[in-house]
Amino acid sequence: MAESVPGSIVALIGGILGIIGAVMLIAGGGIIKLIIPARLGAIATIYLILGIVYLIFSVLTIIGAVWMKKAETCRKGGIVALVFGILSLNILAIVGGALGIAASRK
């Protein structure tokens, strides 16, 4: 078993960009709630919930990327990054997880 440095880096970049996107979703929901509180309150709440879920998925993707740096947990990290990349539609996390799984088979 070997570690996957390229897969780890790609998944890490995907996780960091996911966190940035999640913060923008949360901020967008907050701004909508402040500007038009009565009519679009439900939409703002949906933005906030989606942002929080996306933030959690991105943090778990980063944890998977860190696991891919160790030979013992490379396969586990690749699976975690791949699963949460698919759930959050994060292409970089999907590619990084696939690279991690492929490197663990060597």
ZASEDO-895615 format. One record per residue: residue number from 1; residue in one letter; y, x, z of N, C-alpha, C in turn. Coordinates in nm, 2 decimals, always signed. Atoms other than C-alpha are relative to their C-alpha. Example, Ala and Ser with C-alpha at 12.3 -4.5 7.8 and 13.67 -1.06 7.14 Angstrom:
2
PT  num  residuo     n.Y     n.X     n.Z    ca.Y    ca.X    ca.Z     c.Y     c.X     c.Z
PT    1        A   -0.12   +0.09   +0.00   -0.45   +1.23   +0.78   +0.12   +0.09   +0.00
PT    2        S   -0.11   -0.09   +0.00   -0.11   +1.37   +0.71   +0.11   -0.08   +0.08
END
This chain:
106
PT  num  residuo     n.Y     n.X     n.Z    ca.Y    ca.X    ca.Z     c.Y     c.X     c.Z
PT    1        M   -0.12   +0.08   +0.00   +0.00   +0.00   +0.00   +0.12   +0.09   +0.00
PT    2        A   -0.13   -0.07   +0.01   +0.35   +0.12   -0.08   +0.12   -0.09   +0.02
PT    3        E   -0.12   +0.08   -0.02   +0.70   +0.02   +0.00   +0.07   -0.02   -0.14
PT    4        S   -0.07   +0.03   +0.12   +0.92   -0.13   -0.27   +0.15   +0.01   +0.02
PT    5        V   -0.15   -0.02   -0.02   +1.27   +0.02   -0.26   +0.08   -0.08   -0.11
PT    6        P   -0.08   +0.08   +0.09   +1.39   -0.14   -0.59   +0.00   -0.15   +0.03
PT    7        G   +0.01   +0.14   -0.03   +1.26   -0.48   -0.49   +0.08   -0.03   +0.12
PT    8        S   -0.08   +0.02   -0.12   +1.42   -0.44   -0.15   +0.15   -0.01   -0.03
PT    9        I   -0.15   -0.01   +0.03   +1.76   -0.35   -0.30   +0.04   -0.13   -0.08
PT   10        V   -0.03   +0.12   +0.08   +1.75   -0.64   -0.55   +0.01   -0.12   +0.09
PT   11        A   +0.00   +0.11   -0.09   +1.65   -0.89   -0.28   +0.12   +0.00   +0.10
PT   12        L   -0.11   -0.02   -0.09   +1.91   -0.75   -0.05   +0.14   -0.04   -0.06
PT   13        I   -0.12   +0.04   +0.08   +2.19   -0.79   -0.31   +0.00   -0.16   -0.01
PT   14        G   +0.01   +0.15   +0.01   +2.06   -1.15   -0.37   +0.04   -0.07   +0.13
PT   15        G   -0.02   +0.06   -0.13   +2.07   -1.23   +0.00   +0.15   +0.01   +0.04
PT   16        I   -0.15   -0.01   -0.03   +2.43   -1.09   +0.04   +0.08   -0.09   -0.08
PT   17        L   -0.07   +0.09   +0.09   +2.55   -1.28   -0.26   -0.02   -0.15   +0.05
PT   18        G   +0.03   +0.13   -0.05   +2.38   -1.59   -0.12   +0.08   -0.03   +0.13
PT   19        I   -0.08   +0.03   -0.11   +2.56   -1.55   +0.21   +0.15   -0.02   -0.04
PT   20        I   -0.13   +0.02   +0.04   +2.89   -1.52   +0.03   +0.02   -0.14   -0.06
PT   21        G   +0.00   +0.13   +0.06   +2.81   -1.84   -0.17   -0.01   -0.11   +0.11
PT   22        A   +0.01   +0.10   -0.11   +2.71   -2.02   +0.15   +0.13   -0.01   +0.08
PT   23        V   -0.13   +0.01   -0.07   +3.03   -1.93   +0.32   +0.11   -0.08   -0.08
PT   24        M   -0.09   +0.07   +0.09   +3.22   -2.06   +0.02   -0.03   -0.15   +0.00
PT   25        L   +0.04   +0.14   -0.01   +3.02   -2.39   +0.04   +0.05   -0.06   +0.13
PT   26        I   -0.05   +0.05   -0.13   +3.10   -2.43   +0.41   +0.15   -0.01   +0.00
PT   27        A   -0.15   +0.01   +0.01   +3.47   -2.35   +0.35   +0.04   -0.11   -0.09
PT   28        G   -0.04   +0.11   +0.09   +3.49   -2.59   +0.06   -0.02   -0.13   +0.06
PT   29        G   +0.02   +0.12   -0.07   +3.34   -2.86   +0.27   +0.10   -0.03   +0.11
PT   30        G   -0.10   +0.01   -0.10   +3.58   -2.79   +0.55   +0.14   -0.04   -0.06
PT   31        I   -0.13   +0.03   +0.06   +3.88   -2.79   +0.31   +0.00   -0.15   -0.05
PT   32        I   +0.00   +0.14   +0.05   +3.77   -3.12   +0.15   +0.02   -0.10   +0.12
PT   33        K   -0.01   +0.09   -0.12   +3.73   -3.27   +0.50   +0.15   +0.00   +0.05
PT   34        L   -0.14   +0.00   -0.04   +4.09   -3.16   +0.59   +0.09   -0.07   -0.09
PT   35        I   -0.10   +0.06   +0.09   +4.26   -3.28   +0.28   -0.02   -0.15   -0.02
PT   36        I   +0.02   +0.14   +0.01   +4.09   -3.61   +0.23   -0.11   -0.05   +0.10
PT   37        P   +0.10   +0.02   -0.10   +3.92   -3.70   +0.55   -0.07   -0.14   -0.01
PT   38        A   +0.06   +0.13   -0.01   +3.85   -4.07   +0.50   -0.09   -0.03   -0.12
PT   39        R   +0.08   +0.04   +0.12   +3.72   -4.12   +0.14   -0.11   +0.10   -0.03
PT   40        L   +0.10   -0.09   +0.04   +3.53   -3.80   +0.08   -0.06   +0.07   +0.12
PT   41        G   +0.06   -0.06   -0.12   +3.40   -3.74   +0.43   -0.15   +0.03   -0.01
PT   42        A   +0.14   -0.02   +0.02   +3.04   -3.78   +0.33   -0.03   +0.12   -0.10
PT   43        I   +0.01   -0.11   +0.09   +3.08   -3.53   +0.04   +0.02   +0.13   +0.07
PT   44        A   -0.03   -0.12   -0.07   +3.23   -3.28   +0.27   -0.11   +0.04   +0.10
PT   45        T   +0.12   -0.03   -0.09   +2.94   -3.32   +0.52   -0.12   +0.05   -0.08
PT   46        I   +0.11   -0.05   +0.08   +2.69   -3.27   +0.24   +0.02   +0.15   -0.04
PT   47        Y   -0.03   -0.14   +0.03   +2.87   -2.95   +0.14   -0.03   +0.09   +0.12
PT   48        L   +0.02   -0.08   -0.12   +2.86   -2.83   +0.50   -0.15   +0.02   +0.03
PT   49        I   +0.15   -0.01   -0.02   +2.49   -2.90   +0.54   -0.07   +0.09   -0.10
PT   50        L   +0.06   -0.09   +0.10   +2.40   -2.74   +0.21   +0.04   +0.14   +0.02
PT   51        G   -0.05   -0.13   -0.03   +2.61   -2.44   +0.30   -0.08   +0.07   +0.12
PT   52        I   +0.08   -0.05   -0.12   +2.43   -2.40   +0.64   -0.14   +0.03   -0.04
PT   53        V   +0.13   -0.02   +0.04   +2.09   -2.44   +0.48   -0.01   +0.13   -0.09
PT   54        Y   -0.01   -0.11   +0.10   +2.18   -2.19   +0.20   +0.02   +0.13   +0.08
PT   55        L   -0.02   -0.11   -0.08   +2.30   -1.95   +0.47   -0.12   +0.05   +0.07
PT   56        I   +0.13   -0.03   -0.07   +1.97   -1.97   +0.66   -0.09   +0.06   -0.10
PT   57        F   +0.10   -0.05   +0.10   +1.77   -1.91   +0.34   +0.05   +0.14   -0.04
PT   58        S   -0.05   -0.13   +0.04   +1.99   -1.61   +0.25   -0.03   +0.10   +0.11
PT   59        V   +0.04   -0.09   -0.11   +1.94   -1.45   +0.59   -0.14   +0.03   +0.00
PT   60        L   +0.14   -0.02   +0.01   +1.57   -1.50   +0.56   -0.04   +0.09   -0.12
PT   61        T   +0.03   -0.09   +0.11   +1.58   -1.34   +0.22   +0.04   +0.15   +0.03
PT   62        I   -0.04   -0.13   -0.04   +1.76   -1.04   +0.37   -0.11   +0.06   +0.09
PT   63        I   +0.10   -0.04   -0.09   +1.49   -1.02   +0.64   -0.12   +0.04   -0.09
PT   64        G   +0.11   -0.03   +0.09   +1.22   -1.02   +0.36   +0.03   +0.14   -0.07
PT   65        A   -0.04   -0.12   +0.06   +1.42   -0.74   +0.19   -0.02   +0.12   +0.09
PT   66        V   +0.02   -0.11   -0.09   +1.41   -0.53   +0.50   -0.15   +0.03   +0.02
PT   67        W   +0.14   -0.02   -0.01   +1.04   -0.59   +0.54   -0.06   +0.08   -0.12
PT   68        M   +0.06   -0.07   +0.12   +0.98   -0.46   +0.19   +0.02   +0.15   +0.00
PT   69        K   -0.02   -0.15   -0.01   +1.10   -0.11   +0.29   -0.11   +0.07   +0.08
PT   70        K   +0.12   -0.06   -0.07   +0.79   -0.06   +0.51   -0.12   -0.03   -0.08
PT   71        A   +0.13   +0.02   +0.07   +0.45   -0.01   +0.36   -0.09   -0.10   +0.06
PT   72        E   +0.08   +0.10   -0.07   +0.28   -0.23   +0.62   +0.04   -0.14   -0.03
PT   73        T   -0.05   +0.14   +0.01   +0.50   -0.53   +0.56   +0.06   -0.03   -0.14
PT   74        C   -0.06   +0.02   +0.14   +0.59   -0.49   +0.19   -0.04   -0.13   -0.06
PT   75        R   +0.05   +0.13   +0.07   +0.37   -0.78   +0.07   +0.06   -0.12   +0.07
PT   76        K   -0.06   +0.11   -0.07   +0.49   -1.01   +0.35   +0.15   -0.02   -0.03
PT   77        G   -0.14   +0.00   +0.03   +0.85   -0.92   +0.28   +0.03   -0.06   -0.14
PT   78        G   -0.01   +0.05   +0.13   +0.80   -0.98   -0.09   -0.03   -0.15   -0.01
PT   79        I   +0.03   +0.14   +0.00   +0.65   -1.32   -0.02   +0.11   -0.08   +0.06
PT   80        V   -0.11   +0.07   -0.06   +0.93   -1.42   +0.21   +0.12   +0.00   -0.09
PT   81        A   -0.12   +0.00   +0.10   +1.20   -1.31   -0.04   -0.03   -0.09   -0.12
PT   82        L   +0.03   +0.09   +0.11   +1.02   -1.49   -0.32   +0.01   -0.15   +0.03
PT   83        V   +0.00   +0.14   -0.04   +0.97   -1.82   -0.13   +0.14   -0.05   +0.02
PT   84        F   -0.14   +0.05   -0.02   +1.33   -1.84   -0.01   +0.09   +0.02   -0.11
PT   85        G   -0.07   -0.01   +0.12   +1.46   -1.72   -0.34   -0.02   -0.12   -0.09
PT   86        I   +0.03   +0.12   +0.08   +1.28   -2.01   -0.51   +0.07   -0.12   +0.07
PT   87        L   -0.07   +0.12   -0.07   +1.41   -2.26   -0.24   +0.15   +0.00   -0.02
PT   88        S   -0.14   +0.00   +0.02   +1.76   -2.14   -0.28   +0.05   +0.02   -0.14
PT   89        L   -0.03   -0.02   +0.14   +1.75   -2.09   -0.66   +0.07   +0.13   -0.02
PT   90        N   -0.06   -0.13   +0.00   +1.85   -1.72   -0.61   -0.08   +0.09   -0.09
PT   91        I   +0.07   -0.08   +0.10   +1.74   -1.53   -0.92   -0.03   +0.14   +0.05
PT   92        L   +0.02   -0.13   -0.05   +1.79   -1.19   -0.76   -0.10   +0.01   +0.11
PT   93        A   +0.10   +0.00   -0.10   +1.58   -1.28   -0.46   -0.14   -0.02   -0.06
PT   94        I   +0.12   +0.03   +0.06   +1.31   -1.41   -0.68   -0.05   +0.13   -0.07
PT   95        V   +0.04   -0.12   +0.07   +1.30   -1.09   -0.89   -0.03   +0.11   +0.11
PT   96        G   +0.03   -0.10   -0.11   +1.32   -0.87   -0.57   -0.13   -0.03   +0.07
PT   97        G   +0.13   +0.03   -0.06   +1.03   -1.06   -0.41   -0.12   +0.03   -0.09
PT   98        A   +0.11   -0.03   +0.10   +0.82   -1.03   -0.73   -0.02   +0.15   -0.01
PT   99        L   +0.01   -0.14   +0.01   +0.89   -0.66   -0.74   -0.07   +0.05   +0.13
PT  100        G   +0.06   -0.04   -0.13   +0.79   -0.63   -0.37   -0.15   -0.03   +0.00
PT  101        I   +0.14   +0.03   +0.01   +0.46   -0.81   -0.43   -0.07   +0.09   -0.09
PT  102        A   +0.07   -0.08   +0.10   +0.38   -0.61   -0.74   -0.01   +0.15   +0.06
PT  103        A   +0.01   -0.13   -0.06   +0.45   -0.28   -0.55   -0.10   +0.01   +0.11
PT  104        S   +0.09   +0.00   -0.11   +0.23   -0.38   -0.26   -0.14   +0.00   -0.05
PT  105        R   +0.13   +0.00   +0.06   -0.07   -0.41   -0.49   -0.05   +0.14   -0.04
PT  106        K   +0.03   -0.13   +0.05   -0.06   -0.04   -0.58   -0.08   +0.08   +0.11
END
